[in-house]
Every structure is written in C-alpha cells, then in structure tokens.
Amino acid sequence: MPSPPANLPGRVLFDKASILAGFLMLMQNILSVVALSRFAQDGEEKAPPGRLIRRVLLNPLIPATAATSVTTIASALTYTLWLGVHG
C-alpha cells in the first residue's frame, strides 16, 4: 500500500478545524441541555445542579460528541506523529 504524501495541502488546517468544530458542537449541546433544563415550563421545578449535571451526562448527544472529538484528536495526533517519522 503506497504511503500518502507528507505535504497534503490543508491537511493540518483541516484537522484543527475539525477539532474546533467538534469542541464547539459539544459546548453547544451542553449549553442547550442546561438552558432547556434550567428554564423549564412554569409548572415544573427548576432542576437542582446535581440533576442538571446528570441530565447533561445522560443526553445521548453529549457522549457521542465527546467520543467523536476524542477520535478526531487521536487521528490528528496520529497523522502528526506519522509526518514526524515519514516527513
């Protein structure tokens, strides 16, 4: 299998943008869960901080986005290390 060229244009910037986009999506999802839980309808009680943290952690988007961010960072690090060895 041939090795990819070490000087792929835009690869490093694309990796940085992917990491930033994943982080921003994670923060957006966390803030949306907090806002929706904190400012509940008038008939409902406002969630205490412990329940609010639990709701954030149990929201399926949060662990999925966090796992995607970890995978993206690992991919970027692996590629950077590969460039260091083969570049």
C-alpha contacts under 8 A as a table, 3 or more apart, distances in Angstrom:
res1	aa1	res2	aa2	distance
5	P	8	L	6.10
6	A	83	L	6.08
6	A	86	H	7.21
6	A	87	G	5.48
8	L	11	R	5.66
9	P	12	V	7.96
10	G	13	L	5.25
10	G	14	F	5.87
11	R	14	F	5.04
11	R	15	D	6.19
12	V	15	D	5.14
12	V	16	K	6.33
12	V	76	A	7.95
13	L	16	K	5.06
13	L	17	A	6.07
14	F	17	A	5.05
14	F	18	S	6.06
15	D	18	S	5.06
15	D	19	I	6.26
15	D	72	T	7.65
15	D	76	A	5.85
16	K	19	I	5.20
16	K	20	L	6.20
17	A	20	L	5.05
17	A	21	A	5.99
18	S	21	A	5.10
18	S	22	G	6.12
18	S	72	T	7.06
19	I	22	G	5.21
19	I	23	F	6.20
19	I	69	S	6.40
19	I	72	T	6.29
19	I	73	I	6.35
20	L	23	F	5.12
20	L	24	L	6.10
21	A	24	L	5.13
21	A	25	M	6.06
22	G	25	M	5.13
22	G	26	L	6.18
22	G	65	T	6.87
22	G	66	A	7.89
22	G	68	T	7.23
22	G	69	S	5.36
23	F	26	L	5.10
23	F	27	M	6.25
23	F	69	S	6.68
24	L	27	M	5.08
24	L	28	Q	6.03
25	M	28	Q	5.01
25	M	29	N	6.15
25	M	65	T	7.32
26	L	29	N	5.22
26	L	30	I	6.23
26	L	62	I	6.36
26	L	65	T	5.77
26	L	66	A	6.63
27	M	30	I	5.10
27	M	31	L	6.07
28	Q	31	L	5.18
28	Q	32	S	6.07
29	N	32	S	5.11
29	N	33	V	6.27
29	N	61	L	7.06
29	N	62	I	6.62
30	I	33	V	5.30
30	I	34	V	6.22
30	I	56	V	6.19
30	I	62	I	6.88
31	L	34	V	5.01
31	L	35	A	5.98
32	S	35	A	5.09
32	S	36	L	6.01
33	V	36	L	5.22
33	V	37	S	5.93
33	V	55	R	7.37
33	V	56	V	6.04
33	V	59	N	7.87
34	V	37	S	5.18
34	V	38	R	5.71
34	V	52	L	6.64
34	V	56	V	7.04
35	A	38	R	5.16
35	A	39	F	5.87
36	L	39	F	5.56
36	L	40	A	6.15
37	S	40	A	5.57
37	S	46	K	7.13
37	S	47	A	6.42
37	S	52	L	6.73
37	S	55	R	7.96
38	R	46	K	5.52
38	R	47	A	5.96
38	R	52	L	7.54
39	F	46	K	6.68
40	A	44	E	6.10
40	A	45	E	7.12
40	A	46	K	6.19
41	Q	44	E	5.57
42	D	45	E	7.64
47	A	50	G	7.99
47	A	51	R	5.93
47	A	52	L	5.81
48	P	51	R	5.52
48	P	52	L	6.14
49	P	52	L	4.90
49	P	53	I	6.19
50	G	53	I	5.27
50	G	54	R	6.27
51	R	54	R	4.91
51	R	55	R	6.09
52	L	55	R	5.12
52	L	56	V	6.30
53	I	56	V	5.08
53	I	57	L	6.23
54	R	57	L	5.15
54	R	58	L	6.02
55	R	58	L	5.14
55	R	59	N	6.06
56	V	59	N	5.38
56	V	62	I	7.03
57	L	60	P	7.87
57	L	62	I	6.54
57	L	63	P	7.17
58	L	62	I	7.65
59	N	62	I	5.73
59	N	63	P	7.49
60	P	63	P	5.99
60	P	64	A	6.37
61	L	64	A	5.18
61	L	65	T	5.88
62	I	65	T	5.25
62	I	66	A	6.06
63	P	66	A	4.98
63	P	67	A	5.99
64	A	67	A	5.17
64	A	68	T	6.21
65	T	68	T	5.02
65	T	69	S	6.14
66	A	69	S	5.05
66	A	70	V	6.24
67	A	70	V	5.11
67	A	71	T	6.17
68	T	71	T	5.04
68	T	72	T	6.11
69	S	72	T	5.08
69	S	73	I	6.15
70	V	73	I	5.17
70	V	74	A	6.07
71	T	74	A	5.06
71	T	75	S	6.07
72	T	75	S	5.04
72	T	76	A	6.17
73	I	76	A	5.09
73	I	77	L	6.13
74	A	77	L	5.10
74	A	78	T	6.00
75	S	78	T	5.08
75	S	79	Y	6.15
76	A	79	Y	5.16
76	A	80	T	6.11
77	L	80	T	4.98
77	L	81	L	6.06
78	T	81	L	5.13
78	T	82	W	6.05
79	Y	82	W	4.89
79	Y	83	L	6.16
80	T	83	L	5.08
80	T	84	G	6.28
81	L	84	G	4.96
81	L	85	V	6.39
82	W	85	V	5.24
82	W	86	H	5.92
82	W	87	G	7.54
83	L	86	H	5.10
83	L	87	G	4.59
84	G	87	G	5.47
